[in-house]
Amino acid sequence: MPLALHLGTDDLTRCRFAISPLCQTHEALRLVRRPARHGYHQGWLRRMRRTVAGLDLAPLWLFIPPPGGYTPDFLGPPPEEPYPAIEDELARMRATDPDLAHAEMTRSLGGTPGLAESPRGRAALDDPVATVRRLADLTERAWRALLAPDWPRHRAVLEADIAHRSRRAADGGLDSLLTGLHPTVDWAGHTLTLRRYSDVPDAQPPDGRGVLLMPSVFVWPDVVSGFARPWQPTVIYPARGMGRLHTAPVPRPAEALARLLGPQRAAVLAGLTAPSSTTDLARRHGLAPSTVSAHLSILREAGLLESRRQGHYVLYGRTALGDALVDGDVRAAAD
């Protein structure tokens, strides 16, 4: 049966978004662990294959089972803040209650016959405090090797997804937001239904705390639900634009758009399928950074782009007007 979440009034008024670098790290590791799920990320996986092989993540792989298995929720608990720092999330992970860690690890190992009784399984369960510390250290190592170098671009894609869905909620209310999360997520009669997700007997039902919505670069093609007690009900879904983050060729602008803006400026606008820096755009389009910077300034002044600083970078992304112009929706652009 699908997983059905019945949301009360309090839950609906407390729906929120968050971006979790810790959860993204474990979703990336699940992608590496499950080769049938590669899909859009073949290029990233090829680049990371040697890096992953050198990390020696065997203790973590123990708790990242095949599809259908349970991964302990304390490895990536729902964040309490909208945009937590990885350091804060790792500190929270290291502070996991040993009894909770033992219970979740037992459940995870129990999905594979004999694994809990194996030497590795027994060692992990005999000292949950040490195991949690070791898993946090390995997670930090994986974060630094796999995600940290590209995190500004990843976070920009996730923030762009949240901005898009927030606009949908502003235009059409929560109904518009929840019906557009994913093709396998239904919303009707105050019930959020995940059709590809099996019913979970000990699922955490919505209880007035609201539902946490988290876009993910790596979760495709699934929607993941983290609902085991005591964590807040959470839905992790594929972010818009995640498939173009690493692999997509630069799109060619429509002829009409090129005539309107000029070929280079139109190409820069059309190429912003995910938020990018001036350096990224210059490399992708074969242009001088100064030329790209000039185009970006004009496009931003025209209301087609917005910019946001991420650490040492300034990332540019299309506004709703820019999206409408690139997509050829003349009426939406005029509005």
Buried (B, 14 or more C-beta within 10 A) or exposed (E): EEBBBEBBEEBBEBBEBBBBBBBBBBBBBBBBBBEEBBBBBEEBBEEBEEEBEEBEBEBBEBBBBEEEBBBBBBBBBBBEEEBBEBEBBBEBBBEBEEEBBBBBBBBBBEBBEEBBEEEEBEEBBEEBEEBBBBBBBBBBBBBEBBBBEBBBBBBBBBBBBBBBBEBBBEEEEBEBBBBBBBEBBBBEEEEBBBBEBEEEEEBBEBEEBBBBBBBBBBBBEBBBBBBBEEBBBBBBBBBBBBBBBBEBEBEEBBEEBBEEBBEBBBBBBBBBBBBBBBEBBBEBBEBEEEBBBBBBEBBBEBEBBBBBEBEEBBBBBBBBBBBBBBBEBEEEBEE
